[in-house]
Amino acid sequence: MDTDIVRVPVDLSDRGYEIYIGSGLLRQTAQHVQSSLAVTQVVAITDSNLKTTHAQIVTENLAQAGIVCDLVTIPAGEGSKSLRIVEQIWNEMLAAKADRQTVVIAVGGGVVGDLAGFVAATYARGIPLIQIPTTLLAQVDSSVGGKVGINLANAKNMAGAFWQPTRVLIDPLVLHTLPDREYQAGLAEVIKYGVIMDAEFFALLEDHVEEIHARDPGLLKTIISRCCQLKAQVVEQDERETTGLRAILNYGHTFCHAFETATNYGRFLHGEAVAIGMMCAARLAESMGRIDQQLISRQAALLTACNLPLSVTDIDPESLLAAMQHDKKVEHGKLRFVLPTKMGHVELVDDVSMDLVRAALTT
């Protein structure tokens, strides 16, 4: 058990909470639930890959503490982020007599966290949520900040809400059970934080690629903690994306979501699409004279070192451009992009030539 637990506060007044990062936290779930909430019933939501592993550890720990826990299992994969699955969960919760004091616990990756969060935000007009992310991508990004939602057929994350968790429990030990591809996909979001906010963090990643691949526990705790701190800084200043600041977290994501939509969410893991999208965004920024080749080269080298893809050439650019028109950063019909100006800093840019966007997709 890790006695040196890192705590990262997310200061949002009465909606504030803490992120706990430490090895063995899965087996402390009940302690954390009871310390933050008066709880007698929990609905734990997980996917088919985790039902008998991480989710079982959580539910057994809750049962030992005398907490009634109903486990709801969804099919693994992006396809479960749908209104059909949400309705199934609502009905299962109704059958279990879940009420406004019931706590939803999400045990899984980004799909589970987004879906369970949306369920918590909408069931009985909103009930408490605890996030227990089990993938690197979810630990450093999607479990923090309160964005929850589901996909529509033609637009990723288009139906959703802002619903902050009561607590986030991050256990780096679970990352040792991740397949290499899933782990590497999460590294794209880690690298993103260096590009958008912290040049020193980007350099640290460059210097420790071998330890990253070895999933060194100490380094993982450092990486996860820093990403959570950076995201908390942004969320505290722009919780609901009203000032434009929070949009910087979507670096590469306008392209990324288009790749995912055009391939029906079935070809790429989210982090893989993020990596390709980051390269498209960097090329677009260079074509506009915003950055030099060095940033692109460093970004490409680190993504490559982490076994992430840099491009895709067999998708019709026009279908990608059409998918981008459904991006949530579109305002008054104008598509906006998050683009770098230097390592560690990005800006939200509008009035971008579609010819340049097309070129960034196909270069």
C-alpha positions as CSV (number, residue, x, y, z in Angstrom):
1,M,0.0,0.0,0.0
2,D,1.3,3.4,-1.0
3,T,1.6,5.6,2.1
4,D,2.8,8.6,0.0
5,I,-0.5,9.6,-1.6
6,V,-0.5,12.7,-3.8
7,R,-3.5,15.0,-3.4
8,V,-4.4,17.4,-6.2
9,P,-7.2,19.9,-5.3
10,V,-9.6,21.1,-7.9
11,D,-10.9,24.4,-6.5
12,L,-14.4,25.0,-7.8
13,S,-16.0,26.5,-4.6
14,D,-18.9,24.2,-3.6
15,R,-18.2,21.9,-6.5
16,G,-14.6,21.5,-5.6
17,Y,-13.0,18.1,-4.9
18,E,-9.7,16.3,-4.6
19,I,-7.8,13.9,-6.8
20,Y,-6.0,11.2,-4.9
21,I,-3.1,9.5,-6.6
22,G,-1.4,6.4,-5.0
23,S,-0.7,2.7,-5.4
24,G,-3.4,0.5,-3.8
25,L,-6.2,3.1,-3.8
26,L,-8.7,0.6,-5.4
27,R,-8.7,-1.3,-2.1
28,Q,-9.4,1.9,-0.2
29,T,-12.5,2.8,-2.2
30,A,-15.0,2.4,0.7
31,Q,-12.9,4.6,3.0
32,H,-12.8,7.4,0.4
33,V,-16.5,7.1,-0.4
34,Q,-17.5,7.2,3.3
35,S,-15.2,10.1,4.1
36,S,-16.7,12.3,1.4
37,L,-20.4,11.2,1.4
38,A,-23.1,9.8,3.6
39,V,-23.7,6.6,1.5
40,T,-25.7,3.4,1.8
41,Q,-26.0,2.4,-1.8
42,V,-23.6,2.5,-4.7
43,V,-24.1,1.8,-8.4
44,A,-20.7,0.9,-9.9
45,I,-20.5,1.1,-13.7
46,T,-17.7,-0.8,-15.5
47,D,-17.1,-2.6,-18.8
48,S,-16.9,-6.2,-19.8
49,N,-13.1,-6.2,-19.6
50,L,-13.0,-5.1,-16.0
51,K,-16.0,-6.8,-14.4
52,T,-13.9,-9.6,-12.8
53,T,-10.7,-7.6,-12.2
54,H,-10.6,-3.9,-11.1
55,A,-14.4,-3.6,-10.7
56,Q,-14.5,-6.7,-8.5
57,I,-11.9,-5.3,-6.2
58,V,-13.9,-2.1,-5.8
59,T,-17.2,-3.9,-5.2
60,E,-15.8,-6.3,-2.7
61,N,-14.2,-3.5,-0.8
62,L,-17.5,-1.7,-0.7
63,A,-19.4,-4.8,0.4
64,Q,-16.9,-5.4,3.3
65,A,-17.7,-1.9,4.5
66,G,-21.4,-2.7,4.5
67,I,-22.3,-0.6,1.5
68,V,-24.9,-2.1,-0.9
69,C,-23.4,-2.1,-4.3
70,D,-25.0,-2.9,-7.6
71,L,-22.6,-3.6,-10.5
72,V,-23.7,-2.5,-14.0
73,T,-21.5,-3.8,-16.8
74,I,-21.5,-2.4,-20.3
75,P,-19.8,-3.7,-23.5
76,A,-16.2,-2.5,-23.8
77,G,-15.6,0.0,-26.5
78,E,-16.6,3.5,-27.8
79,G,-19.9,2.1,-29.1
80,S,-21.2,2.0,-25.6
81,K,-21.2,5.8,-25.4
82,S,-24.7,5.9,-26.7
83,L,-28.2,6.9,-25.6
84,R,-29.3,3.3,-25.9
85,I,-26.8,2.2,-23.3
86,V,-27.7,5.1,-21.1
87,E,-31.3,4.2,-21.1
88,Q,-30.4,0.6,-20.2
89,I,-28.4,1.8,-17.2
90,W,-31.2,4.2,-16.1
91,N,-33.6,1.3,-16.1
92,E,-31.2,-1.0,-14.2
93,M,-30.8,1.7,-11.6
94,L,-34.5,2.1,-11.3
95,A,-34.9,-1.6,-10.8
96,A,-32.3,-1.4,-8.0
97,K,-34.3,1.4,-6.3
98,A,-31.5,3.9,-6.8
99,D,-32.5,7.3,-5.4
100,R,-31.0,10.8,-5.1
101,Q,-28.6,9.6,-2.3
102,T,-27.2,6.8,-4.4
103,V,-23.6,7.2,-5.5
104,V,-22.4,6.3,-9.0
105,I,-18.8,5.0,-9.2
106,A,-17.2,4.8,-12.6
107,V,-14.6,2.1,-12.8
108,G,-12.9,2.1,-16.2
109,G,-11.4,4.1,-18.9
110,G,-12.6,7.2,-20.7
111,V,-15.7,5.5,-22.2
112,V,-16.9,4.3,-18.8
113,G,-16.1,7.6,-17.1
114,D,-17.9,9.7,-19.7
115,L,-20.9,7.4,-19.8
116,A,-21.2,6.9,-16.0
117,G,-20.8,10.6,-15.5
118,F,-23.6,11.3,-17.9
119,V,-25.8,8.8,-16.1
120,A,-25.0,10.5,-12.8
121,A,-25.7,13.9,-14.2
122,T,-29.1,12.9,-15.5
123,Y,-30.5,10.3,-13.2
124,A,-32.9,11.9,-10.7
125,R,-31.6,15.3,-12.0
126,G,-28.1,14.6,-10.7
127,I,-26.6,12.3,-8.1
128,P,-23.0,12.0,-6.7
129,L,-20.2,10.7,-8.9
130,I,-16.8,9.2,-8.0
131,Q,-14.3,8.5,-10.8
132,I,-11.9,5.6,-10.6
133,P,-10.1,5.7,-13.9
134,T,-8.2,2.6,-14.9
135,T,-6.4,3.7,-18.1
136,L,-3.6,6.2,-18.5
137,L,-5.8,8.4,-20.7
138,A,-8.6,8.5,-18.2
139,Q,-6.2,9.1,-15.3
140,V,-4.5,12.1,-16.8
141,D,-7.4,13.7,-18.7
142,S,-11.0,12.5,-19.0
143,S,-11.7,11.7,-15.3
144,V,-10.8,15.2,-14.2
145,G,-12.8,18.4,-15.0
146,G,-16.4,17.2,-15.0
147,K,-17.0,16.8,-18.8
148,V,-19.4,13.9,-19.2
149,G,-21.3,12.8,-22.3
150,I,-22.1,10.4,-25.1
151,N,-21.7,10.3,-28.8
152,L,-24.1,10.9,-31.6
153,A,-23.8,9.0,-34.9
154,N,-22.2,12.0,-36.6
155,A,-20.5,13.8,-33.7
156,K,-18.4,12.7,-30.8
157,N,-19.4,13.9,-27.3
158,M,-22.1,16.1,-28.6
159,A,-24.7,15.2,-26.0
160,G,-23.4,15.8,-22.5
161,A,-23.1,17.9,-19.4
162,F,-20.7,19.4,-16.9
163,W,-20.9,17.2,-13.8
164,Q,-18.0,17.3,-11.3
165,P,-17.1,14.2,-9.4
166,T,-17.1,14.2,-5.6
167,R,-13.6,12.6,-5.7
168,V,-11.2,11.0,-8.1
169,L,-9.2,8.0,-7.1
170,I,-6.2,7.2,-9.3
171,D,-4.2,3.9,-8.7
172,P,-1.2,3.8,-11.0
173,L,-0.8,0.1,-10.2
174,V,-3.7,-0.7,-12.5
175,L,-1.7,0.6,-15.5
176,H,0.5,-2.5,-15.4
177,T,-2.5,-4.6,-16.5
178,L,-3.1,-2.4,-19.6
179,P,-2.3,-3.8,-23.1
180,D,0.6,-1.9,-24.7
181,R,-1.6,-0.3,-27.3
182,E,-4.0,1.1,-24.6
183,Y,-1.1,2.4,-22.5
184,Q,0.7,4.0,-25.4
185,A,-2.6,5.7,-26.6
186,G,-2.8,7.4,-23.2
187,L,0.7,8.8,-23.7
188,A,-0.7,11.1,-26.4
189,E,-2.7,13.0,-23.9
190,V,0.3,13.2,-21.6
191,I,2.4,14.6,-24.4
192,K,-0.4,17.1,-25.2
193,Y,0.0,18.7,-21.8
194,G,3.6,19.4,-22.4
195,V,2.9,21.0,-25.8
196,I,0.0,23.2,-24.5
197,M,1.2,24.3,-21.0
198,D,4.5,23.0,-19.8
199,A,7.7,23.0,-21.9
200,E,9.7,21.6,-19.0
201,F,7.3,18.7,-18.6
202,F,7.7,18.0,-22.3
203,A,11.5,17.9,-21.9
204,L,11.1,15.5,-18.9
205,L,9.1,13.1,-21.1
206,E,11.8,13.3,-23.8
207,D,14.5,12.4,-21.2
208,H,12.6,9.4,-19.7
209,V,11.2,7.5,-22.6
210,E,12.7,4.2,-21.4
211,E,11.2,4.6,-18.0
212,I,7.9,5.5,-19.5
213,H,7.9,2.3,-21.5
214,A,8.9,0.3,-18.4
215,R,5.9,1.9,-16.6
216,D,8.2,3.0,-13.7
217,P,5.9,3.5,-10.7
218,G,7.6,6.6,-9.4
219,L,7.7,8.3,-12.8
220,L,4.1,7.4,-13.5
221,K,3.0,9.0,-10.3
222,T,5.0,12.2,-11.3
223,I,3.5,12.2,-14.8
224,I,-0.1,11.6,-13.6
225,S,0.2,14.2,-10.9
226,R,1.5,16.9,-13.2
227,C,-1.1,16.3,-15.8
228,C,-3.9,16.5,-13.2
229,Q,-2.4,19.7,-11.8
230,L,-2.3,21.3,-15.2
231,K,-5.8,20.3,-16.0
232,A,-7.0,21.5,-12.6
233,Q,-5.5,24.9,-13.3
234,V,-7.5,25.2,-16.5
235,V,-10.7,23.9,-15.2
236,E,-10.6,26.2,-12.1
237,Q,-10.4,29.2,-14.5
238,D,-12.9,28.0,-17.1
239,E,-15.1,25.2,-15.7
240,R,-17.7,25.4,-18.4
241,E,-15.7,26.7,-21.4
242,T,-17.2,30.2,-21.3
243,T,-13.9,32.1,-21.7
244,G,-12.2,29.9,-24.3
245,L,-9.3,29.0,-22.0
246,R,-10.5,25.4,-21.5
247,A,-10.5,24.9,-25.2
248,I,-6.7,24.6,-25.1
249,L,-7.2,21.1,-23.7
250,N,-8.5,20.1,-27.1
251,Y,-5.2,20.6,-28.9
252,G,-5.4,18.2,-31.8
253,H,-8.9,17.2,-31.0
254,T,-10.7,18.9,-33.8
255,F,-8.8,16.8,-36.3
256,C,-8.9,13.8,-33.9
257,H,-12.7,13.7,-33.6
258,A,-13.0,14.0,-37.3
259,F,-10.8,10.9,-37.8
260,E,-12.9,9.0,-35.2
261,T,-16.2,10.0,-36.7
262,A,-15.1,9.2,-40.3
263,T,-14.1,5.7,-39.2
264,N,-17.2,5.1,-37.0
265,Y,-15.1,5.1,-33.8
266,G,-13.8,1.7,-34.7
267,R,-10.4,2.1,-36.2
268,F,-8.4,4.2,-33.7
269,L,-8.1,4.4,-30.0
270,H,-8.8,7.9,-28.9
271,G,-5.2,8.6,-28.0
272,E,-4.0,7.4,-31.4
273,A,-6.4,9.8,-33.1
274,V,-5.2,12.5,-30.7
275,A,-1.6,11.9,-31.8
276,I,-2.5,12.2,-35.5
277,G,-4.6,15.3,-34.7
278,M,-1.7,16.9,-32.9
279,M,0.5,16.5,-35.9
280,C,-2.2,18.0,-38.2
281,A,-2.6,21.0,-35.8
282,A,1.2,21.5,-35.7
283,R,1.5,21.4,-39.5
284,L,-1.4,23.9,-39.8
285,A,0.3,26.2,-37.3
286,E,3.5,26.0,-39.3
287,S,1.7,26.8,-42.6
288,M,0.3,29.9,-40.9
289,G,3.8,31.0,-39.7
290,R,3.0,30.5,-36.0
291,I,5.7,28.0,-35.2
292,D,9.0,26.7,-36.8
293,Q,9.9,23.2,-37.8
294,Q,11.7,22.4,-34.5
295,L,8.4,22.1,-32.6
296,I,7.0,19.8,-35.2
297,S,10.1,17.7,-35.2
298,R,10.2,17.4,-31.4
299,Q,6.6,16.5,-31.1
300,A,6.9,13.9,-33.9
301,A,10.0,12.4,-32.4
302,L,8.3,12.0,-28.9
303,L,5.1,10.6,-30.4
304,T,7.1,8.2,-32.5
305,A,9.2,7.1,-29.5
306,C,5.9,6.3,-27.7
307,N,4.8,4.1,-30.7
308,L,2.0,6.5,-31.7
309,P,0.9,7.1,-35.3
310,L,1.6,10.4,-37.0
311,S,-0.6,10.4,-40.0
312,V,-3.3,8.6,-42.0
313,T,-3.6,8.8,-45.7
314,D,-6.5,6.6,-46.7
315,I,-9.5,8.7,-45.5
316,D,-11.2,11.2,-47.8
317,P,-10.2,14.7,-46.7
318,E,-13.6,16.0,-47.7
319,S,-15.3,13.6,-45.3
320,L,-13.0,14.8,-42.5
321,L,-13.7,18.5,-43.3
322,A,-17.4,17.7,-43.1
323,A,-17.0,16.0,-39.8
324,M,-15.2,19.0,-38.4
325,Q,-18.2,21.2,-38.9
326,H,-19.8,19.3,-36.0
327,D,-16.9,20.2,-33.7
328,K,-18.0,21.8,-30.4
329,K,-15.6,24.7,-31.0
330,V,-17.6,25.9,-34.0
331,E,-19.1,29.3,-33.2
332,H,-21.4,31.2,-35.5
333,G,-20.5,28.7,-38.3
334,K,-16.8,29.3,-38.0
335,L,-14.4,26.5,-37.2
336,R,-11.7,27.3,-34.6
337,F,-8.5,25.5,-33.9
338,V,-6.1,25.2,-31.0
339,L,-2.7,25.9,-32.4
340,P,0.8,26.2,-30.8
341,T,2.9,29.4,-30.8
342,K,5.8,27.8,-29.0
343,M,6.5,24.7,-26.9
344,G,4.3,25.0,-23.8
345,H,1.8,27.5,-25.2
346,V,-1.2,27.3,-27.6
347,E,-4.0,29.7,-28.6
348,L,-7.5,29.4,-30.0
349,V,-7.5,30.6,-33.6
350,D,-10.4,31.2,-35.9
351,D,-10.7,32.3,-39.6
352,V,-8.4,29.6,-40.7
353,S,-8.3,28.9,-44.5
354,M,-9.9,25.6,-45.3
355,D,-7.2,25.1,-48.0
356,L,-4.6,25.2,-45.2
357,V,-6.7,22.7,-43.1
358,R,-7.0,20.4,-46.1
359,A,-3.2,20.6,-46.7
360,A,-2.6,19.8,-43.0
361,L,-4.7,16.7,-43.3
362,T,-2.9,15.4,-46.4
363,T,0.7,16.4,-45.8
